[in-house]
Amino acid sequence: MLFMVKIENLLNLLTILMILVSLLSVIKYVSVIFFTLLILTMILFLLNLKYQFLKPNRKILTLLSFLVSGVIVLKTNSNNLVLSLAHILIIFLCVKLLEYKKYRDYMQILVLSIFLTTASGLFNLSMIYLVFILLSIVFGYFLAIFATFYDFQESIILNKSEIKELIFKGLKSIILTIPLATLIFIILPRTNYPLFSSLGYNVGSTSGFSSEIGLGDVNTIQEDNRIAFRVVMDKLDEPLYFRGVVFDVFDGRKWKSAISKKRDFVIEINGKVVRYEIYLEPHYENFLIMLDYPYKVRIKKKKFYFTNKLEVRVYKSVNKKIKYSGESIISNRFKDDVDIPFYTDVSKVSNRIIIFAKKFKKESNMATAKEILNYLKTNFEYSLKNLPTGKDSLSKFLFEVKRGNCEFFASSMALMLRVNKIPARLVGGFKGGYYNENGGYYAVANKNAHVWVEAFIDGYWVRFDPTPAAIENFTDKNRLPFALKMRLYFDYISYYWTKFVINYDFDKQVSIIKNVSSSFKNIKVNKKYFIKLVFISIIVSVFIYLSVKFRKRYEADYYLNNFLKFLAKEGVVIKENEPLKNIVKKIEDESLKIAAEEFVDEFYKMRFKDNHVDYRKLKMLMCNIKMHKKKT
């Protein structure tokens, strides 16, 4: 039994695939309500194909879609413009799915799906965006082809060989466009700033840290498996701490970062010098992530400065992927001067914690710090679940729950140090990373977000990490959830994609064009050889042109186009995508109409039934049409 498929079934399959690709491209950003609505509509669409229980009124559906879109627009502001656009596109896709579909409806679904997929690039221009775009191109191309066939004749049935031929020719056409797309990518100018920034959409900080941090906030970051940045460097045996932002003011519930001042002098740090290169994902804050302790930074087209807290700040927020290099000294302390009263403020600390902290006072500040550190590490449990909440969450952590994540441990130690007149503050950043041996870089995920303590002892800021979690929790791939393991496995590809996106900017384009131009200028042309080359090129071009033109005579479309042109010259009005039989009915000359009907019948038979075109017969029928005209 022959494998036969209706053109309408292929169209509906491609429609579902096209919409699924567009929905998956924005699934992380759109509201659950709109996502669920589109999924349910697709299910209704598939059920209706079989049972035909829905016959909605097109006008009512259109009116409803405009009403819902109007409500979305009213709730739109500068912060959710792109998200609102995505929701409106989903509403219109739902409506088009439920309507009875003709050629224009399929094409409208195609356009809406492409718009939705393109909108995903406004949220996140990662490598997965390229995958969605390529899938949209492939499915969209075939959807357009089959929709054209469907408009030509709705009852067309294709066999297996015909479907294979169409797919093969379609893929060949898509592949042939790759050189053109590459050329466009090379020559078209591109801006250094992503489009979504100008449209008012902010996808939020991938690092999670901002100018303040509340107890329990880091927990949400540590549950995020996305890669925050990559560090190209040799593998080190020492635990890695990546410095981001320093928090020095405690208001009873949150830590805040006081206004940072520029540092005009070099800090005294002793230790091993490490050079590295960082590829940082957008985090929409004005600080850079650096290996502790940083002392040199190099970055193109972005002004930066070192603060008095050894942060690296930039004047504009990091709203795109950036690359920068740095030099750091691996150590656990650096020499500095501080305002001691500012860093020993405990005005917002409860009396219960103050009384408890004084019990740890020893003969020296270092001994006191180590006593507090040892107590927290040995008597408390590290956990990301069931964390203390509410106004007295820190007291609950210390005296009741005795379980929490890094900011609870760091906050407790810093405040207990302050009670004992030891200046202390928190540092927000990342700990560890997962080394890729092939790429020679550390991939650091949001899961590695961490907070630790800096205490000022004997003229030095000293790092203390009271969190009892072993370093393996931040570096061992075997301890990771499956989703992050797979993400790290494929991150090698994402890493090179990120390098390519960052390194290939407008300046690189200009450089390539200049190099090509200078290469042409240096070419010495021999006039005789040049004339010969031009002459050969003309002959080859003429040969290719005649070959293509002659080959067309072996294709059915060549005679169909001649047929339509002939009728147009005879005054027959031909509308776009109008069926041939309808065109023939408009011919007033009966003799010519009979000849034209014979041509159309034979054309349909050859194209859709016999699957073999007898170009000699089509040529004879076309000549017959012209002869009938001459006789009249």
C-alpha positions in Angstrom: 0.0 0.0 0.0 1.3 3.4 -1.0 2.1 6.0 1.6 -0.1 8.9 1.0 -0.6 12.1 3.0 -3.1 15.0 2.5 -1.5 18.4 2.0 -3.7 19.7 4.8 -2.3 17.2 7.3 1.2 18.2 6.5 0.2 21.9 6.9 -1.3 21.3 10.3 1.7 19.3 11.5 4.1 22.1 10.4 1.8 24.7 12.1 2.0 22.9 15.4 5.8 22.5 15.1 6.2 26.2 14.2 4.2 27.4 17.2 5.9 24.9 19.6 9.4 26.3 18.6 8.2 29.9 19.1 6.7 29.0 22.5 9.7 27.1 23.7 11.9 30.1 22.8 10.1 32.3 25.3 8.9 29.7 27.8 11.2 31.0 30.6 9.9 34.6 30.3 6.2 34.5 29.5 3.5 34.2 32.1 2.3 30.7 33.0 -1.2 31.8 32.2 -0.4 32.6 28.6 1.8 29.6 28.2 -1.0 27.3 29.4 -3.5 29.1 27.2 -1.5 28.4 24.1 -0.9 24.8 25.0 -4.6 24.2 25.6 -5.5 25.9 22.3 -3.1 23.6 20.4 -4.7 20.6 22.0 -8.2 22.0 21.1 -6.9 22.5 17.5 -5.7 18.9 17.2 -8.9 17.5 18.7 -11.0 19.7 16.4 -9.2 18.3 13.4 -10.6 14.9 14.2 -14.0 15.6 15.7 -15.0 19.0 14.1 -16.8 20.1 17.3 -15.7 23.7 17.1 -17.0 26.2 14.6 -16.1 29.6 16.2 -17.1 32.9 14.6 -14.1 34.6 13.1 -15.4 38.1 13.9 -16.1 37.3 17.6 -12.6 35.7 18.0 -10.9 38.8 16.4 -12.9 41.1 18.6 -12.0 39.1 21.7 -8.3 39.1 20.8 -8.3 42.9 20.4 -10.0 43.3 23.8 -7.5 41.1 25.6 -4.6 42.8 23.8 -6.1 46.1 24.9 -6.0 45.0 28.5 -2.4 43.9 28.1 -1.5 47.3 26.6 -3.1 49.2 29.4 -0.9 47.3 31.9 2.2 47.8 29.8 5.0 50.1 31.1 8.6 50.7 30.1 9.8 47.7 32.2 7.6 45.1 30.6 7.2 46.3 27.0 8.7 43.3 25.3 7.0 40.8 27.6 3.6 42.4 26.8 4.4 42.1 23.1 5.1 38.4 23.5 1.8 37.9 25.4 -0.1 39.7 22.6 1.5 37.5 20.0 0.4 34.4 21.9 -3.2 35.7 22.1 -3.3 36.2 18.3 -1.7 32.7 17.8 -4.5 31.2 19.9 -7.1 33.0 17.8 -5.6 31.9 14.5 -5.4 28.3 15.6 -9.2 28.2 16.4 -10.3 29.8 13.2 -11.1 27.9 10.0 -7.9 28.2 8.0 -7.2 29.2 4.5 -3.9 30.2 2.8 -3.7 33.6 4.5 -4.4 32.1 7.9 -1.5 29.7 7.7 0.8 32.5 6.5 -0.4 34.7 9.4 0.5 31.9 11.9 3.9 31.7 10.2 4.5 35.4 10.6 3.3 35.5 14.2 5.4 32.5 15.2 8.5 34.1 13.6 7.8 37.4 15.5 7.5 35.5 18.8 10.8 33.6 18.2 12.5 36.8 17.2 11.2 38.4 20.4 13.0 35.8 22.4 16.3 37.4 21.2 15.2 40.5 23.1 15.2 38.5 26.3 18.4 36.5 25.9 20.8 36.4 22.9 22.5 33.1 23.9 23.4 30.2 21.6 20.0 28.6 22.1 18.4 31.6 20.3 20.3 30.6 17.2 18.8 27.0 17.4 15.3 28.4 17.7 15.8 30.8 14.8 17.2 27.9 12.6 14.3 25.7 13.4 11.9 28.5 12.7 13.5 29.1 9.3 13.3 25.4 8.4 9.7 24.8 9.6 8.6 28.2 8.2 10.0 27.5 4.8 8.2 24.2 4.4 5.0 25.7 5.9 5.1 28.4 3.2 5.7 25.8 0.5 2.8 23.5 1.5 0.5 26.4 2.1 1.1 27.5 -1.5 0.2 24.0 -2.7 -2.8 24.0 -0.4 -4.0 27.3 -1.9 -3.5 25.9 -5.4 -5.6 22.8 -4.7 -6.9 21.9 -1.2 -7.4 18.2 -2.0 -3.8 17.5 -3.1 -2.5 14.1 -1.8 1.2 13.5 -1.8 3.0 10.2 -1.9 6.2 9.3 -0.1 8.6 10.1 -3.0 6.9 13.5 -3.6 7.3 14.5 0.0 10.9 13.4 0.0 11.6 15.4 -3.2 10.0 18.5 -1.7 11.9 18.2 1.6 15.2 17.6 -0.3 14.7 20.6 -2.6 13.6 22.7 0.4 16.7 21.8 2.5 18.9 22.4 -0.5 17.5 25.9 -0.9 18.0 26.6 2.8 21.6 25.4 2.7 22.3 27.6 -0.3 21.3 30.7 1.7 23.9 30.0 4.4 26.8 31.8 2.4 24.5 34.8 1.8 23.5 34.9 5.5 27.2 34.6 6.5 28.1 37.5 4.2 25.3 39.6 5.6 26.5 38.8 9.2 30.0 39.9 8.2 29.1 43.2 6.5 26.1 44.5 8.4 27.1 46.8 11.2 26.0 45.9 14.7 25.7 47.9 17.9 27.5 47.2 21.1 24.3 47.4 23.0 21.4 44.8 22.9 18.1 45.9 21.6 16.1 44.9 24.7 17.9 47.6 26.8 16.4 50.3 24.6 13.0 48.7 24.8 12.9 48.8 28.5 13.1 45.2 29.3 15.4 44.0 32.0 15.8 40.2 32.4 17.3 40.7 35.8 20.6 40.1 37.3 22.2 36.7 36.4 24.6 37.1 39.3 21.8 38.0 41.7 23.8 40.5 43.8 22.8 44.1 43.9 23.5 47.0 46.3 21.7 45.2 49.1 21.1 41.6 50.3 18.6 40.2 52.7 18.8 37.1 54.8 17.7 34.2 52.6 18.2 36.1 49.3 21.2 34.1 48.2 19.2 31.0 48.4 17.2 31.9 45.3 20.5 32.6 43.4 22.0 29.2 44.5 19.0 27.4 43.0 19.7 28.9 39.6 21.8 26.6 37.3 22.6 29.2 34.7 26.3 30.1 34.0 27.2 33.5 35.5 30.6 33.8 34.0 33.6 31.9 32.6 37.2 32.4 33.6 40.0 31.4 31.2 43.0 30.5 33.3 45.1 27.6 34.4 43.6 25.2 37.0 44.5 26.1 40.6 44.7 24.0 43.7 43.6 26.9 46.0 39.9 27.5 46.7 38.7 30.3 44.4 36.8 33.3 45.7 35.4 35.7 43.1 34.8 39.2 44.5 31.7 41.2 43.5 30.2 43.7 45.9 30.9 44.5 49.6 28.1 45.0 52.1 29.0 47.1 55.2 25.7 48.5 56.7 23.2 46.2 58.6 19.7 47.6 59.2 18.4 44.7 61.2 17.1 42.7 58.3 19.3 43.5 55.3 22.9 44.3 54.5 23.5 47.3 52.2 26.5 48.6 50.3 27.4 52.1 51.4 28.5 54.6 48.8 31.8 53.4 47.4 34.7 55.9 46.8 37.5 55.7 44.3 40.8 54.4 45.6 43.8 56.4 44.5 46.5 54.3 46.0 47.8 50.7 45.6 46.9 48.2 48.2 49.6 46.1 49.8 48.9 42.4 49.0 51.4 39.5 49.2 50.8 36.2 47.4 50.7 34.4 44.1 50.0 36.5 41.0 47.3 35.0 38.6 46.4 36.3 35.2 43.0 35.5 33.7 40.3 36.5 31.2 36.6 36.6 32.2 33.6 36.3 30.0 30.8 37.8 32.1 27.0 37.3 31.4 24.8 40.4 31.7 23.9 41.1 35.4 22.6 44.7 35.1 24.7 46.0 38.0 27.7 48.3 37.9 30.4 46.0 39.3 32.7 43.4 37.7 33.4 40.0 39.1 37.1 39.6 39.9 39.3 36.8 41.4 40.1 37.9 45.0 42.2 40.0 45.4 42.2 42.1 42.2 44.9 44.7 41.5 44.8 45.1 37.7 42.0 45.2 35.1 41.9 45.7 31.3 38.6 46.2 29.5 37.8 47.8 26.2 35.3 50.7 25.9 34.2 50.6 29.5 35.5 53.0 32.2 36.1 51.5 35.6 37.6 52.3 38.9 38.8 50.5 42.1 36.8 51.4 45.2 38.0 51.8 48.8 36.5 48.4 49.4 38.5 46.7 46.6 35.5 46.4 44.3 35.8 47.0 40.6 33.1 49.4 39.6 32.0 50.5 36.1 30.1 53.7 35.3 27.3 51.9 33.3 25.6 48.7 34.3 26.7 45.4 32.6 23.7 44.9 30.3 25.5 42.7 27.7 28.1 39.9 27.5 31.5 41.5 28.1 35.1 40.3 28.1 37.9 41.7 30.3 41.2 40.5 31.6 42.7 40.9 35.1 45.5 40.2 37.4 44.9 39.1 41.0 46.9 38.0 44.0 45.9 34.8 45.7 45.8 35.6 49.4 43.5 35.7 52.4 44.4 39.2 53.6 45.4 42.7 52.4 46.7 45.8 54.2 44.4 48.7 54.5 43.1 51.6 56.7 39.5 51.7 57.9 37.0 53.8 59.8 36.7 51.5 62.8 33.5 53.0 64.3 31.7 52.6 61.0 32.5 48.9 60.7 31.6 48.2 64.4 28.1 49.5 64.3 25.7 47.1 66.1 22.8 49.5 66.7 20.4 47.2 64.8 21.5 44.0 66.5 19.2 42.4 69.1 20.3 42.4 72.8 20.1 38.6 72.9 22.7 38.3 70.1 25.0 41.0 71.7 25.0 39.2 75.1 25.7 35.9 73.3 28.5 37.3 71.1 30.5 38.7 74.1 31.0 35.1 75.4 33.5 34.6 72.5 35.8 37.4 73.5 39.5 36.1 73.7 42.9 37.7 74.5 43.3 38.8 70.9 41.1 39.8 68.0 42.4 37.0 65.8 41.7 34.4 68.6 38.2 35.9 69.0 37.6 35.6 65.2 38.8 32.0 65.2 36.6 31.1 68.2 33.5 32.4 66.4 34.5 30.7 63.2 35.0 27.4 64.8 31.7 27.6 66.7 29.6 28.3 63.6 31.4 25.6 61.6 31.0 22.9 64.1 27.5 23.6 65.7 25.5 24.5 62.7 24.3 22.8 59.5 24.4 24.1 56.0 21.1 24.0 54.1 19.2 25.7 51.4 15.7 24.5 52.6 13.4 25.6 55.5 15.5 28.7 56.2 14.5 31.1 59.1 12.2 33.9 58.0 10.7 37.0 59.5 12.0 40.0 61.5 14.1 37.9 64.0 15.4 35.4 61.4 19.0 35.8 62.5 18.1 35.1 66.2 16.1 32.0 65.0 19.1 30.8 63.1 21.5 31.2 66.1 19.4 29.9 68.9 16.6 27.7 67.4 17.0 26.3 63.9 20.8 26.3 63.7 20.5 25.6 60.0 20.9 28.0 57.1 22.9 29.0 54.0 25.9 31.3 53.6 24.4 34.7 54.3 23.1 33.5 57.7 26.6 32.2 58.7 28.4 35.3 57.3 25.9 37.7 58.9 26.2 36.0 62.3 30.0 36.1 62.3 30.3 39.7 61.1 27.8 41.0 63.7 29.4 38.9 66.5 32.8 40.3 65.5 31.4 43.9 65.6 30.0 43.3 69.1 33.5 42.5 70.2 34.8 45.8 68.6 36.4 44.0 65.6 35.5 45.8 62.3 33.7 43.4 59.9 31.8 43.4 56.7 30.3 40.9 54.1 31.6 40.2 50.6 29.2 39.0 48.0 30.6 37.0 45.1 31.2 33.4 44.0 33.1 30.5 45.3 34.8 27.7 43.3 33.8 26.8 39.7 33.8 23.8 37.4 37.0 23.4 35.4 36.7 22.4 31.7 40.0 20.7 30.8 39.4 20.9 27.0 38.6 24.6 27.0 41.0 25.6 29.8 38.5 27.6 31.7 36.3 27.6 34.9 32.5 27.7 34.3 31.0 29.4 37.4 27.2 29.0 37.8 24.8 31.2 39.8 24.7 28.1 42.1 28.2 29.1 43.2 27.0 32.5 44.6 28.5 32.9 48.0 28.9 35.4 50.9 31.8 35.5 53.3 33.3 37.8 56.0 36.2 40.2 56.0 37.4 41.2 59.4 39.9 44.0 60.1 42.6 42.6 62.3 46.1 44.1 63.0 45.9 46.4 60.0 44.7 43.8 57.5 41.4 42.8 56.1 41.3 39.0 56.6 38.9 36.7 54.8 36.9 34.3 57.0 34.4 31.8 55.5 32.2 30.5 58.4 29.9 28.4 56.1 30.5 24.7 56.9 29.8 23.5 53.4 32.8 21.7 52.0 34.6 23.2 49.0 33.5 20.1 47.0 30.0 21.5 47.1 31.2 24.4 44.9 33.7 22.5 42.6 32.7 18.8 42.3 30.5 18.1 39.2 29.4 14.8 40.7 27.5 16.6 43.4 25.5 18.7 41.0 21.9 18.1 39.8 21.5 16.4 36.4 20.3 19.6 34.7 23.5 21.5 35.6 25.7 18.5 34.8 24.3 18.5 31.2 24.6 22.3 31.0 28.3 22.1 31.9 28.8 19.2 29.5 27.6 21.3 26.6 29.0 24.5 27.9 32.2 24.1 25.8 30.1 25.0 22.7 28.4 27.9 24.6 31.8 29.2 25.7 33.0 29.5 22.1 29.7 31.0 21.0 30.1 33.6 23.7 33.7 34.3 22.7 32.6 34.7 19.1 29.6 37.1 19.9 31.8 39.3 22.1 34.9 39.4 19.9 33.1 39.9 16.6 31.8 43.4 16.9 31.6 46.5 14.6 35.4 47.2 15.1 36.2 43.6 13.9 34.0 44.1 10.8 35.8 47.4 10.0 39.2 45.6 10.5 38.2 42.8 8.1 37.0 45.2 5.4 40.2 47.3 5.7 42.3 44.1 5.4 40.4 43.0 2.3 40.7 46.5 0.8 44.4 46.7 1.4 44.8 43.2 -0.1 43.2 44.3 -3.3 45.4 47.4 -3.4 48.5 45.3 -3.2 47.5 43.1 -6.1 49.5 43.8 -9.2 47.3 43.3 -12.3 48.7 42.1 -15.7 46.6 43.6 -18.4 46.8 40.7 -20.8 45.8 38.2 -18.1 43.1 40.5 -16.9 41.5 40.7 -20.5 41.7 36.9 -20.8 40.1 36.5 -17.4 37.2 38.9 -18.4 36.7 37.1 -21.7 36.6 33.7 -20.1 34.2 35.0 -17.4 31.8 36.3 -20.1 31.8 33.0 -22.0 31.2 31.0 -18.8 28.4 33.3 -17.8 26.7 33.0 -21.2 27.1 29.2 -21.1 25.5 29.1 -17.6 22.7 31.4 -18.7 21.9 29.3 -21.8 22.1 26.0 -19.8 19.7 27.3 -17.2 17.3 28.6 -19.9 17.5 25.4 -21.9 17.0 23.3 -18.7 13.8 25.3 -18.0 12.2 23.8 -21.1 12.3 20.5 -19.3 10.2 21.8 -16.4 6.4 22.1 -16.2 6.5 25.6 -14.7 8.2 26.9 -17.8 5.2 26.1 -19.9 2.8 27.1 -17.1 4.3 30.6 -17.0 4.2 30.9 -20.8 0.5 29.9 -20.6 -0.3 32.5 -18.0 1.6 35.2 -19.9 -0.2 34.4 -23.1 -3.6 34.6 -21.4 -2.6 37.9 -19.8 -1.7 39.4 -23.2 -5.2 38.3 -24.5 -6.8 40.4 -21.8 -7.7 37.7 -19.3 -7.5 39.2 -15.8 -5.4 36.9 -13.5 -5.4 37.3 -9.8 -2.6 36.2 -7.5 -2.8 32.5 -6.5 -6.0 32.0 -8.5 -6.7 28.4 -9.5 -6.1 27.6 -13.2 -9.6 26.3 -13.8 -11.1 29.7 -12.6 -8.7 31.5 -15.0 -9.8 29.4 -18.0 -13.5 30.1 -17.3 -12.8 33.8 -17.9 -11.7 33.2 -21.6 -14.5 34.4 -23.9 -13.2 32.8 -27.1 -14.7 29.2 -27.0 -12.1 27.7 -29.3 -9.3 29.1 -27.2 -11.1 28.1 -23.9 -11.2 24.4 -25.1 -7.5 24.4 -26.0 -6.7 26.0 -22.6 -8.8 23.5 -20.7 -7.0 20.7 -22.4 -3.6 22.2 -21.4 -4.7 22.7 -17.7 -6.1 19.1 -17.5 -2.9 17.7 -18.8 -0.8 19.9 -16.5 -2.7 18.8 -13.4 -2.5 15.2 -14.4 1.3 15.3 -15.0 2.0 17.4 -11.8 -0.2 15.7 -9.3 -1.1 12.2 -10.5 1.4 10.7 -12.9 4.4 12.4 -11.1 6.0 12.6 -14.5 6.1 15.7 -16.8 6.0 15.0 -20.5 7.4 18.4 -21.6 7.0 17.5 -25.3 3.2 17.2 -24.8 3.0 20.4 -22.8 4.9 22.2 -25.6 2.6 20.7 -28.2 -0.5 21.8 -26.2 1.0 25.3 -25.8 1.6 25.5 -29.6 -2.0 24.3 -30.1 -3.3 27.3 -28.0 -1.3 29.8 -30.0 -2.5 28.2 -33.3 -6.2 28.5 -32.2 -5.6 32.1 -31.6 -4.1 32.7 -35.0 -7.0 30.9 -36.8 -9.4 33.3 -35.0 
